[in-house]
Amino acid sequence: MDNIKGVVVLAWKWLTRPAIGKAGLLLITGGLALLNPPLLVEIANLILSRLINSSLSPMNAQPLFGGVLITVGLLLVLTGYFGSRRSKPSEVIGIRHQSLGSFPKEAIKGDLPLLQCIRHYRELDVNHSDSYTNGVLTDQLSLIRRMNKVPVELDSLAGADSDTPIAYYGLAHIPIAFYLGFLLADSKYNIQLYDLNNDSGRWNQLSGVTASLAINNTKNLLNATEAVGDIILSIGISYPVAQIEIEALNLPNVLGFIQINAAFPRRQLVSSHAHIEQICTEFKAALEHIKNCCPNRQRIHLFYAGPVSLCFALGRCLSERIDSEIVVYNYSVKEQPKYSWSLSLNGSANSIIVFNHSSEKGSSHVTV
């Protein structure tokens, strides 16, 4: 299948070359043939003998005419090349987001759909690996500053073309993926999501329509209150979120809890765009319910266990102007408590880049 895909891509690239460039290549071919007529006549006679049982007479070399054809052909090829450079080609932009795992640049390129493989590909590399030392997050501010630049860098790549497909793929920590999704919440971005298939090692695009997932949303159990305080929201898709590990944080002033869980959590449960939309709809419904039931809520503490693609998509659901402050927590089996640090996505200007730590190791030594 990959070989067929490669042949189709090469054929398409030839067929979609500028007409002026193709004409130039034909002239160059004719000019080279005129420099060596015996070869041209031999090929023509081979064809004619099979078709009409005829043949051509021997021809003399025509270096002057052949040289003119080659010169004109080269000029046409160069004109077509530089002309195509000035016009913006149809393209795909990849966002390679990495902090939790390592994978090659442009790793997604071969897994793009066929109609996108034939497009020009450019990539925005959002790599936070240098913010960690021996698996310990040591440079939080640089990590946030790098992500804050992504919308500007993406706009410079895509320009005003809102139809450019933007392929998001990555292995990033949950708060970081949420935050980048929040930064790219603008609907002008045509973002397409990919997840790493652990069995095949390929990046699967989450597209198409599939049967709905069985999702339980406990938002209606949240009691209405005028009190001031916080809400805990947990989302368990790949794994259940353990309540005991949330309680280990001893979060103060908690007004209530909401859970959004897959009825049967498992890895790679989310397999289509329809699944993404379904869970995002449940998430937005929970946020709206919190707003209506708890008008004096201060922040929402969010705990998540699911794929990076969905995490990024949920971040795109948030609004800095409408939603409460969302604090997303990172899970680590190496820490005690397990949720060792968190990131405020849409708080005030002073808190949007602040990590809140429950670990005793301090702000500069937080384990992955």
Secondary structure, DSSP 8 states (H G I E B T S, - for coil): -HHHHHHHHHHHHHHTS-HHHHHHHHHHHHHHHHHSHHHHHHHHHHHHHHHTS---------HHHHHHHHHHHHHHHHHHHHHHHHS---EEEEEEEESSS---TTTTGGGS-HHHHTSEEEEEEEE-GGGEETTEE--HHHHHHHHHTHHHHHHHHHTT-TTSEEEEEEE--HHHHHHHHHHT--TT-EEEEEEE-TTT--EEE--S------EEE-GGGS------EEEEEEEESSS---HHHHHTT--SSEEEEEEEEESS--TT---SHHHHHHHHHHHHHHHHHHHHH-TTEEEEEEEEES-HHHHHHHHTT--TTTS-EEEEEEE-TTSSSSEEEEEESSS-TTTTT-EEE-STT-TT-EE-
